[in-house]
Amino acid sequence: MIHDEMPDFLAALPRDGAIAGLDFGEKTVGVAVSDLRRGIATPLLTIRRTKFTEDAAKLLEIIAARGLAGLVLGLPRNMDGSEGPRAQATRAFARNLTRLTPLPIGFWDERLSTVAAERALIEADTSRKRRKEVIDHVAAGYILQGVLDRLGHMKRESDG
């Protein structure tokens, strides 16, 4: 099931279990995963997109291998908050995924995540070639870490 709001996504997740963050792009899908306690995001890999069935099969392999509890897709909103064609493509990808997995799927505003990832890689003195190879899953890590921080804050607020 797809959840547009973080409180709904959190409510749909089991108490424990890792989640994945996805940076869905035109040519690639960056994948990051959390630890079981959902505190730290780790960039994992970048899937080169071919067609939906093949891309989804690779994601389902990762879900099964890691026993994931949920998925979060970065939603590429425009700077004014509106949604353009890329956001609609991301939503369509999520809708198609719901036919293949019962996991809860959430969205996270990904504005500037790739910029932040690029900046971090430059500061780490990563070569241009290497940045090109890892940028998508590093951006997925930024998306997922934002979600994990928000979920942690929401959980602390509800625990009182």
C-alpha positions as CSV (number, residue, x, y, z in Angstrom):
1,M,0.0,0.0,0.0
2,I,1.2,3.5,-0.8
3,H,1.3,6.1,1.9
4,D,1.8,9.8,1.0
5,E,2.2,10.9,4.6
6,M,5.0,9.8,7.0
7,P,2.7,9.1,10.0
8,D,0.6,6.7,7.8
9,F,3.8,5.0,6.5
10,L,5.2,4.6,10.1
11,A,1.8,3.1,11.2
12,A,2.0,0.6,8.4
13,L,5.5,-0.6,9.2
14,P,6.2,-3.5,11.6
15,R,7.9,-2.4,14.8
16,D,11.3,-3.6,13.6
17,G,13.0,-4.3,10.3
18,A,15.1,-2.6,7.8
19,I,13.7,-0.4,5.1
20,A,15.0,0.7,1.7
21,G,15.3,4.1,0.1
22,L,15.0,4.4,-3.6
23,D,16.2,7.2,-5.8
24,F,14.2,6.5,-9.0
25,G,15.6,8.2,-12.0
26,E,15.2,8.0,-15.8
27,K,18.1,5.6,-16.3
28,T,18.9,4.2,-12.8
29,V,17.4,3.4,-9.4
30,G,19.7,4.1,-6.5
31,V,19.2,1.8,-3.5
32,A,20.1,2.4,0.1
33,V,19.1,0.3,3.1
34,S,18.7,0.9,6.8
35,D,19.9,-1.1,9.7
36,L,17.3,-3.2,11.6
37,R,16.6,-0.4,14.1
38,R,16.1,2.1,11.4
39,G,18.8,4.5,12.6
40,I,21.4,4.6,9.8
41,A,21.1,4.6,6.0
42,T,23.7,2.9,4.0
43,P,24.0,3.3,0.2
44,L,23.9,-0.1,-1.4
45,L,23.9,-0.2,-5.2
46,T,22.6,1.4,-8.4
47,I,20.3,-0.6,-10.7
48,R,20.6,0.3,-14.4
49,R,17.0,0.5,-15.6
50,T,15.9,-1.6,-18.5
51,K,12.2,-2.4,-18.3
52,F,9.9,-2.4,-15.3
53,T,9.7,-6.2,-14.9
54,E,13.5,-6.6,-14.8
55,D,14.0,-3.6,-12.5
56,A,11.3,-4.8,-10.2
57,A,12.8,-8.3,-10.1
58,K,16.1,-6.9,-9.0
59,L,14.3,-4.9,-6.2
60,L,12.3,-7.9,-5.1
61,E,15.6,-9.9,-4.8
62,I,17.0,-7.2,-2.5
63,I,13.8,-7.1,-0.5
64,A,13.8,-10.9,0.0
65,A,17.6,-11.2,0.7
66,R,17.5,-8.4,3.3
67,G,14.0,-9.1,4.7
68,L,13.0,-5.5,4.2
69,A,9.9,-4.1,6.0
70,G,9.1,-1.1,3.7
71,L,10.2,1.0,0.8
72,V,10.6,4.8,0.5
73,L,10.9,6.5,-2.9
74,G,12.3,9.9,-3.3
75,L,9.6,12.1,-4.8
76,P,11.2,14.7,-7.2
77,R,9.1,17.7,-6.6
78,N,9.8,21.0,-8.3
79,M,11.4,23.8,-6.2
80,D,7.9,25.4,-5.7
81,G,6.6,22.1,-4.3
82,S,4.6,21.1,-7.4
83,E,4.9,17.8,-9.1
84,G,6.0,17.4,-12.7
85,P,6.5,14.5,-15.1
86,R,9.3,12.9,-13.0
87,A,7.2,12.9,-9.9
88,Q,4.3,11.3,-11.9
89,A,6.7,8.6,-13.2
90,T,7.9,7.9,-9.7
91,R,4.3,7.6,-8.5
92,A,3.5,5.2,-11.4
93,F,6.5,3.1,-10.5
94,A,5.3,2.9,-6.9
95,R,1.8,1.9,-8.1
96,N,3.3,-0.9,-10.2
97,L,5.4,-2.1,-7.3
98,T,2.3,-2.5,-5.1
99,R,1.1,-5.2,-7.5
100,L,4.3,-7.2,-6.7
101,T,4.9,-6.7,-3.0
102,P,2.7,-6.1,0.0
103,L,5.3,-3.9,1.7
104,P,4.2,-0.4,2.6
105,I,5.6,2.2,0.3
106,G,6.1,5.8,1.2
107,F,7.3,9.0,-0.5
108,W,9.9,11.5,0.7
109,D,10.6,14.9,-0.8
110,E,13.9,14.5,-2.5
111,R,14.6,18.1,-3.5
112,L,18.4,18.7,-3.5
113,S,19.3,15.2,-2.4
114,T,21.5,14.6,-5.4
115,V,23.1,18.1,-4.9
116,A,23.9,17.1,-1.2
117,A,25.2,13.7,-2.3
118,E,27.4,15.3,-5.0
119,R,28.7,17.9,-2.5
120,A,29.6,15.1,0.0
121,L,31.4,13.1,-2.7
122,I,33.4,16.1,-3.8
123,E,34.4,16.9,-0.2
124,A,35.5,13.3,0.1
125,D,37.7,13.9,-2.9
126,T,35.9,11.3,-5.0
127,S,37.0,11.2,-8.7
128,R,34.5,12.3,-11.3
129,K,34.3,8.7,-12.7
130,R,33.6,7.3,-9.3
131,R,31.0,10.0,-8.4
132,K,29.2,9.1,-11.6
133,E,29.1,5.4,-10.5
134,V,27.9,6.0,-7.0
135,I,25.8,9.2,-7.1
136,D,22.4,7.5,-7.4
137,H,22.8,5.2,-4.4
138,V,24.5,7.9,-2.3
139,A,21.4,10.1,-3.1
140,A,19.2,7.2,-2.1
141,G,21.1,7.2,1.2
142,Y,20.4,10.9,1.7
143,I,16.7,10.3,1.0
144,L,16.5,7.3,3.4
145,Q,18.5,9.1,6.2
146,G,16.0,11.9,6.0
147,V,13.1,9.4,6.4
148,L,14.9,7.6,9.3
149,D,15.5,10.8,11.1
150,R,11.8,11.8,10.7
151,L,10.5,8.4,11.7
152,G,12.8,8.5,14.8
153,H,11.5,11.9,15.8
154,M,7.9,10.8,15.3
155,K,8.5,7.7,17.4
156,R,10.1,9.7,20.2
157,E,7.2,12.1,20.2
158,S,4.6,9.3,20.4
159,D,6.5,7.6,23.2
160,G,6.1,10.8,25.2
